[in-house]
């Protein structure tokens, strides 16, 4: 009996140590879980700032306007004259001229196609100038004036006399 009572006397401290160790381990686990949960919430918020719920998988972002690039002279020519093979040729020869600056046929072809575009823009400007001066209200004056302004900007940019 003494052996059993001796065993019972030593057993409770071990059980107590195990119980305290188990509680400490659970507390550390719960603290780790809370830190992890808060990290995930912050991470989700940073990744999905427009989400309404931190546990939501979908992201709802407001639509932003597409980034605008500066309009080139060729963009303005297409806006004024519409897409044409002359504009496409001029762009093609310009690229070839930039890639091969010493190649005389590319430089010559670009110069010719660019001169054609300048002449077309000049013709369009004078036609628009006549239309706006003699407009009887039949055509939309705002569109005519906007096109005339585009043509005028192009001619100014190129240094072409248009008065």
C-alpha positions as CSV (number, residue, x, y, z in Angstrom):
1,X,0.0,0.0,0.0
2,X,2.8,2.3,0.7
3,X,4.0,1.9,-2.9
4,X,0.5,2.9,-4.1
5,X,0.3,5.9,-1.8
6,X,3.8,6.9,-2.7
7,X,2.8,6.7,-6.4
8,X,-0.3,8.8,-5.7
9,X,1.7,11.5,-3.9
10,X,4.1,11.9,-6.8
11,X,1.5,11.7,-9.5
12,X,-0.4,14.9,-8.8
13,X,2.6,17.2,-9.3
14,X,3.3,15.6,-12.7
15,X,-0.3,16.0,-13.7
16,X,-0.3,19.6,-12.5
17,X,2.8,20.3,-14.5
18,X,1.3,18.7,-17.6
19,X,-1.9,20.6,-17.1
20,X,0.0,23.9,-16.7
21,X,2.1,23.1,-19.7
22,X,-0.9,22.2,-21.8
23,X,-2.7,25.5,-20.8
24,X,0.4,27.5,-21.6
25,X,0.7,25.7,-25.0
26,X,-3.0,26.4,-25.7
27,X,-2.5,30.1,-24.8
28,X,0.5,30.4,-27.1
29,X,-1.5,28.7,-29.9
30,X,-4.4,31.0,-29.5
31,X,-2.1,34.0,-29.5
32,X,-0.4,32.7,-32.6
33,X,-3.8,32.1,-34.2
34,X,-5.0,35.6,-33.3
35,X,-1.8,37.1,-34.7
36,X,-2.2,35.1,-37.9
37,X,-5.8,36.0,-38.2
38,X,-5.0,39.7,-37.8
39,X,-2.2,39.4,-40.3
40,X,-4.5,37.8,-42.8
41,X,-7.1,40.5,-42.3
42,X,-4.5,43.2,-42.8
43,X,-3.0,41.4,-45.8
44,X,-6.5,41.0,-47.3
45,X,-7.2,44.6,-46.7
46,X,-4.0,45.7,-48.3
47,X,-4.5,43.4,-51.3
48,X,-8.2,44.2,-51.6
49,X,-8.8,47.7,-50.2
50,X,-12.1,48.0,-51.9
51,X,-13.6,44.8,-50.6
52,X,-16.6,45.2,-48.3
53,X,-15.6,42.2,-46.1
54,X,-12.2,41.1,-45.1
55,X,-13.1,37.4,-45.8
56,X,-14.6,38.1,-49.2
57,X,-12.8,36.6,-52.2
58,X,-14.0,39.0,-54.8
59,X,-12.7,42.5,-55.2
60,X,-14.9,45.3,-56.1
61,X,-12.9,48.2,-57.5
62,X,-14.3,51.4,-58.9
63,X,-13.7,51.8,-62.7
64,X,-11.0,54.3,-63.4
65,X,-10.6,56.0,-66.8
66,X,-8.0,54.4,-69.0
67,X,-4.7,56.1,-68.9
68,X,-4.5,58.6,-71.8
69,X,-1.5,58.9,-74.0
70,X,-0.6,62.1,-75.7
71,X,-2.2,62.3,-79.1
72,X,0.3,62.3,-81.9
73,X,0.1,64.2,-85.1
74,X,-1.0,61.0,-86.9
75,X,-3.8,60.6,-84.4
76,X,-5.0,64.1,-85.2
77,X,-4.8,63.4,-88.9
78,X,-6.8,60.3,-88.6
79,X,-9.4,62.2,-86.5
80,X,-9.6,64.9,-89.1
81,X,-9.4,62.9,-92.4
82,X,-10.5,59.4,-91.2
83,X,-8.4,56.3,-91.6
84,X,-6.8,56.0,-95.0
85,X,-4.0,54.2,-96.8
86,X,-2.1,57.5,-97.0
87,X,-1.9,57.7,-93.2
88,X,-0.9,54.0,-92.9
89,X,1.8,54.5,-95.6
90,X,3.1,57.6,-93.8
91,X,3.3,55.7,-90.5
92,X,4.9,52.7,-92.1
93,X,7.6,54.8,-93.8
94,X,8.2,56.8,-90.7
95,X,9.0,53.6,-88.8
96,X,11.3,52.4,-91.5
97,X,13.0,55.8,-91.7
98,X,13.6,55.7,-87.9
99,X,14.9,52.1,-88.0
100,X,17.1,52.8,-91.1
101,X,18.0,56.5,-91.0
102,X,20.7,56.2,-93.7
103,X,18.4,54.4,-96.2
104,X,17.6,57.0,-98.8
105,X,14.6,55.3,-100.3
106,X,12.8,55.1,-97.0
107,X,13.6,58.7,-96.2
108,X,12.3,59.7,-99.7
109,X,9.1,57.6,-99.4
110,X,8.4,59.1,-96.0
111,X,8.9,62.6,-97.3
112,X,6.5,62.0,-100.2
113,X,3.8,60.4,-98.1
114,X,4.1,63.1,-95.4
115,X,3.8,65.8,-98.1
116,X,0.6,64.1,-99.3
117,X,-0.9,64.2,-95.8
118,X,0.0,67.9,-95.4
119,X,-1.7,68.7,-98.7
120,X,-4.8,66.8,-97.7
121,X,-4.9,68.5,-94.3
122,X,-4.5,71.9,-96.0
123,X,-7.3,71.2,-98.5
124,X,-9.5,70.1,-95.6
125,X,-8.7,73.2,-93.7
126,X,-9.7,75.5,-96.6
127,X,-12.9,73.5,-97.2
128,X,-13.8,73.8,-93.6
129,X,-13.0,77.5,-93.6
130,X,-15.4,78.0,-96.5
131,X,-18.1,75.9,-94.9
132,X,-18.0,77.8,-91.6
133,X,-18.0,81.1,-93.4
134,X,-21.0,80.1,-95.6
135,X,-22.9,78.0,-93.1
136,X,-26.7,78.4,-93.4
137,X,-27.3,76.3,-90.2
138,X,-27.6,73.1,-92.3
139,X,-24.6,71.5,-90.8
140,X,-23.5,71.2,-87.2
141,X,-21.3,74.3,-86.6
142,X,-19.6,72.8,-83.5
143,X,-18.2,69.8,-85.4
144,X,-17.1,72.0,-88.3
145,X,-15.3,74.4,-85.9
146,X,-13.7,71.5,-84.0
147,X,-12.4,70.0,-87.3
148,X,-11.1,73.3,-88.4
149,X,-9.3,73.8,-85.2
150,X,-7.6,70.4,-85.5
151,X,-6.5,71.2,-89.1
152,X,-5.2,74.6,-87.9
153,X,-3.2,73.0,-85.1
154,X,-1.7,70.5,-87.5
155,X,-0.7,73.2,-90.0
156,X,0.8,75.3,-87.2
157,X,2.7,72.3,-85.9
158,X,4.1,71.6,-89.4
159,X,4.9,75.3,-90.1
160,X,2.6,75.4,-93.1
161,X,1.1,78.7,-94.1
162,X,-2.7,78.6,-94.2
163,X,-4.1,82.2,-94.0
